Amino acid sequence: MPALNPVKGKNWPDVLEYAESIRAGRKAACMELRQAVDRFFSDLDNPEYWMDSKAPEFCIRIIEKTICHQQGEKLDGTPLRGTPFKLEPFHKFIVYNLVGFKLRGTDVVRFHEALIFIPRKNIKTSFAAALSWALSLLYRRSGSKTYIASAALMQSLESFNFLDYNVRRMGEDAKSGGSVKIIDNNNEHSMEATLPDGSFFIRALAANPDAQDSLNCNIAICDEMHAFKTPKQYNLFKEAMKAYTNKLLIGISTAGDNEQAFLGQRLKYCRKVLDGTVKDEQYFIFMCCANPDENGNIDYTNPIVHEMANPAYGVSIRPDEILNDS
């Protein structure tokens, strides 16, 4: 049974059950995710931090109340377009970690950097876009500025177009009488709004350090980070956040075959953080991998391995298809 916890929030039981099911072994999980869950429970007992449920509950509520699917189908073939975007337990776990943990006695978030490393088709890009929307509104009083970046602009536009679809669907774009001004042309892909209690700005761009040297933001999402060829592409956004206290740089990727490339080196570092070899208290890590057995082999035809590597297994990942493909 989970320990008594003073945290209150509508979605907190889902987060706690997700973490407890992994710790107790009821849910298949890789070593890295089990380590992340152990870290989560350790952090809850750490007197240096406190869990503020207001921020994650705000983000979850904003996403589920305002964002809808743009495309796709449920496993039974039911069309998803236009239906509410409901977060899975692992999404809620990520959100609670990212904006829930704060330094004791302050309103300063504990995590300022994150890596979300999950395979394709695990509700990654749409979640990243929805999260950028929620975080932009969460920090609107600070004049929030968010960049959605990737090595290729086309990938960044996957997230931007998802938000564009939703803003227009809600009738919140300026042309429909709303407050969100959208620019979507060959030179710029952005949306911004001035609200009664703040403002936000969201822009999609390519991570090109040679073309951008004056960026300023508090939120940055670096998608498909495995395509980054140099650390400079990533550090560009890290440097852009120095004017903010509550800042968050989220790296997202689905692959890391080249261990000598930027992401490969980052994965090695993150594994050291998870196993305690390196201490980095401001870095949140969520990794789902197919772990090898004691002989170093991975059974790609094992459904348990499929489940531990895919957090949306049985939701967006079709068990029969992945088994057939393997």
C-alpha positions in Angstrom: 0.0 0.0 0.0 1.3 3.5 -0.8 2.3 5.6 2.2 0.1 8.4 3.4 0.8 11.6 1.5 -0.6 15.1 2.1 -0.7 15.8 -1.6 -4.1 16.7 -2.8 -5.2 16.8 -6.4 -7.8 15.2 -8.6 -5.2 13.3 -10.7 -2.8 12.6 -7.9 -4.3 9.1 -7.2 -3.6 8.2 -10.9 0.0 9.3 -10.6 0.5 7.5 -7.3 -1.1 4.3 -8.6 1.0 4.4 -11.8 4.2 4.8 -9.7 3.2 2.2 -7.1 2.3 -0.4 -9.8 5.8 -0.1 -11.2 7.5 -0.2 -7.8 5.4 -3.3 -6.8 6.0 -5.1 -10.1 2.4 -5.1 -11.1 3.2 -3.2 -14.3 6.0 -4.2 -16.7 8.7 -1.5 -16.7 12.4 -1.3 -17.8 15.2 -0.7 -15.3 15.4 3.0 -16.2 11.7 3.6 -15.5 11.9 1.6 -12.2 14.8 3.8 -11.2 12.8 6.9 -12.1 10.0 5.7 -9.9 12.3 5.0 -7.0 13.7 8.5 -7.4 10.1 9.9 -7.4 9.2 8.2 -4.1 12.6 9.3 -2.6 11.9 12.9 -3.7 8.5 12.8 -2.0 10.3 12.1 1.3 13.1 14.5 0.7 12.8 17.6 3.1 14.4 19.8 0.5 11.3 19.6 -1.8 7.6 19.9 -1.5 4.9 18.7 -3.9 2.6 21.5 -5.1 -0.4 19.9 -6.9 -1.8 23.2 -8.2 0.6 23.6 -11.1 0.3 20.0 -12.5 -3.4 20.0 -11.9 -3.7 23.2 -13.9 -1.7 21.8 -16.8 -3.6 18.5 -16.8 -6.9 20.4 -16.7 -6.0 22.8 -19.5 -4.9 20.0 -21.7 -7.9 17.8 -21.2 -10.4 20.6 -21.3 -9.1 22.6 -24.3 -7.1 20.2 -26.5 -8.6 17.7 -28.9 -7.1 15.0 -31.2 -6.3 16.2 -34.7 -6.1 12.7 -36.2 -5.9 9.0 -35.4 -8.1 6.1 -34.3 -8.7 4.1 -31.1 -7.7 0.5 -31.1 -11.3 -0.4 -32.0 -11.2 1.9 -35.1 -13.2 4.8 -33.6 -12.0 8.1 -35.1 -10.2 10.4 -32.6 -10.3 13.7 -34.5 -12.2 16.3 -32.5 -12.4 14.1 -29.3 -10.8 15.3 -26.0 -7.1 14.7 -25.6 -7.1 12.5 -22.4 -3.7 12.1 -20.8 -2.5 8.6 -19.9 -1.1 7.9 -16.4 2.5 8.1 -17.6 1.7 11.6 -19.0 0.3 12.7 -15.7 3.4 11.2 -13.9 5.6 13.3 -16.1 3.6 16.5 -15.6 3.5 16.1 -11.8 7.2 15.6 -11.7 8.0 18.5 -14.0 6.0 21.3 -12.4 4.9 19.7 -9.0 8.2 19.4 -7.2 9.4 22.7 -5.8 12.2 23.8 -3.5 11.0 23.7 0.1 9.5 27.1 1.3 9.6 28.6 -2.2 7.5 28.6 -5.5 10.6 27.7 -7.5 10.3 24.5 -9.5 12.9 21.8 -8.7 13.4 20.5 -12.3 14.7 22.8 -15.0 15.7 20.2 -17.6 14.1 16.9 -18.7 14.6 14.0 -21.1 11.6 12.0 -22.3 13.0 9.0 -24.2 10.2 6.8 -25.6 9.6 4.9 -28.9 7.6 6.2 -31.8 3.8 6.2 -31.7 3.6 6.5 -27.9 1.6 9.8 -28.0 4.8 11.9 -27.9 4.5 14.8 -30.4 0.9 15.7 -29.5 1.7 15.5 -25.8 4.7 17.8 -26.3 2.5 20.3 -28.1 -0.3 20.1 -25.5 2.3 20.5 -22.7 3.8 23.6 -24.4 0.3 25.1 -24.5 -0.4 24.3 -20.9 3.0 25.5 -19.7 2.7 28.7 -21.7 -0.6 29.5 -19.9 0.8 28.4 -16.5 3.6 30.9 -16.7 1.6 33.7 -18.5 2.1 36.1 -15.6 5.8 36.0 -16.4 5.2 36.8 -20.0 5.8 33.2 -21.0 7.9 32.6 -24.2 8.0 29.0 -25.6 10.0 27.5 -28.4 9.2 24.2 -30.0 12.4 23.2 -31.8 13.9 20.3 -33.7 16.7 19.7 -36.2 14.3 20.1 -39.1 11.5 22.7 -39.1 9.1 20.2 -40.6 9.2 18.2 -37.3 8.6 21.3 -35.2 5.6 22.1 -37.4 4.0 18.8 -36.4 3.5 20.2 -32.9 2.8 23.8 -34.1 0.1 22.6 -36.6 -1.5 20.5 -33.8 -1.8 23.7 -31.7 -2.9 25.7 -34.6 -5.7 23.2 -35.3 -6.9 23.4 -31.7 -6.7 27.2 -31.3 -8.8 27.6 -34.5 -11.2 24.9 -33.4 -11.8 26.7 -30.1 -12.4 30.0 -32.0 -9.6 31.6 -30.1 -7.6 32.8 -33.1 -7.7 36.6 -33.9 -9.5 36.1 -37.2 -12.4 34.4 -35.3 -12.5 37.2 -32.8 -10.3 35.4 -30.2 -7.2 36.7 -28.5 -4.5 34.5 -30.1 -2.7 36.1 -33.1 -1.3 33.4 -35.4 1.5 33.9 -37.9 2.0 31.0 -40.2 4.1 31.7 -43.3 7.4 30.9 -44.8 9.2 33.3 -42.4 7.6 32.6 -39.1 5.3 30.1 -37.4 4.1 31.5 -34.1 1.1 32.4 -31.9 0.8 34.9 -29.2 -1.8 36.5 -27.0 -2.1 39.3 -24.4 -4.3 38.2 -21.6 -5.8 40.2 -18.6 -3.2 38.7 -16.3 -0.2 38.1 -18.6 0.8 37.0 -22.0 2.3 34.1 -23.9 4.3 33.5 -27.1 4.9 30.1 -28.8 7.1 29.7 -31.9 8.1 26.7 -33.9 11.6 26.8 -35.4 14.6 24.7 -36.4 17.5 24.4 -34.0 20.1 26.3 -36.0 22.6 28.0 -33.8 24.2 29.8 -36.7 21.0 31.6 -37.6 19.7 32.3 -34.1 21.8 34.1 -31.4 19.2 36.3 -29.6 16.6 33.8 -28.4 14.9 34.4 -25.0 12.5 32.0 -23.5 11.4 30.2 -20.3 10.1 27.0 -22.0 11.8 25.1 -24.8 10.9 21.7 -26.2 13.6 20.1 -28.3 11.8 17.3 -30.3 13.6 14.4 -32.1 16.8 15.3 -30.2 18.6 12.3 -31.8 18.8 14.3 -35.0 20.8 17.1 -33.3 24.3 16.9 -34.7 26.1 19.1 -32.1 25.6 20.1 -28.4 25.4 23.7 -29.6 21.9 23.0 -31.1 20.7 22.1 -27.6 22.7 24.6 -25.6 21.3 27.4 -27.7 18.0 27.0 -25.8 19.6 26.4 -22.5 21.4 29.8 -22.8 18.2 31.4 -23.9 16.6 30.8 -20.4 19.0 32.6 -18.2 16.6 35.5 -17.5 14.1 33.2 -15.8 14.0 31.4 -12.5 11.2 28.9 -13.4 12.5 27.6 -16.7 12.2 24.2 -18.3 14.1 22.7 -21.2 12.5 19.4 -22.3 14.4 17.1 -24.7 12.3 14.4 -26.5 13.6 11.6 -28.6 12.7 8.2 -30.0 16.1 6.8 -30.9 19.7 6.8 -30.0 21.6 4.4 -32.2 24.8 6.4 -32.4 26.4 6.4 -28.9 29.0 8.9 -30.0 26.4 11.5 -31.1 24.9 14.1 -28.9 21.9 12.1 -27.7 24.0 9.0 -27.2 26.3 10.9 -24.8 23.2 12.4 -23.1 21.7 9.0 -22.5 24.9 7.8 -20.8 24.8 10.8 -18.5 21.1 10.3 -17.7 21.6 6.7 -16.8 24.4 7.8 -14.4 21.9 10.2 -12.8 19.3 7.4 -12.4 21.7 4.9 -10.9 23.1 7.5 -8.5 26.6 7.7 -10.0 26.1 11.3 -10.8 23.9 13.7 -8.8 21.8 16.2 -10.8 18.8 17.3 -8.9 17.5 19.6 -11.5 17.2 17.0 -14.3 14.1 14.9 -14.7 14.4 11.7 -16.7 11.7 9.4 -18.2 13.1 6.6 -20.2 11.4 3.5 -21.6 13.8 0.9 -23.1 14.0 -2.7 -24.0 16.5 -4.1 -21.4 18.8 -6.9 -22.3 18.9 -10.1 -20.2 21.9 -11.3 -18.2 23.6 -12.4 -21.4 23.2 -9.1 -23.1 20.4 -10.3 -25.4 17.1 -8.6 -26.0 14.0 -10.8 -26.9 12.2 -8.6 -29.3 9.4 -11.1 -29.7 8.5 -11.0 -26.0 5.3 -9.0 -25.3 6.6 -8.2 -21.9 9.6 -6.5 -23.5 7.2 -4.7 -25.8 5.2 -3.4 -22.9 8.2 -2.2 -20.8 9.6 -0.3 -23.8 6.2 1.3 -24.8 4.4 3.4 -22.1 1.3 3.6 -24.4 1.2 -0.1 -24.9 -2.4 -1.1 -25.4 -3.5 2.5 -26.1 -1.7 3.8 -29.2 0.6 0.8 -29.5 -1.3 -2.2 -30.8 -0.1 -5.3 -29.1 -0.9 -7.6 -32.0 0.8 -5.4 -34.6 4.0 -4.9 -32.6 4.1 -8.7 -32.0 3.6 -9.4 -35.7 6.3 -6.8 -36.7 8.8 -8.3 -34.2 
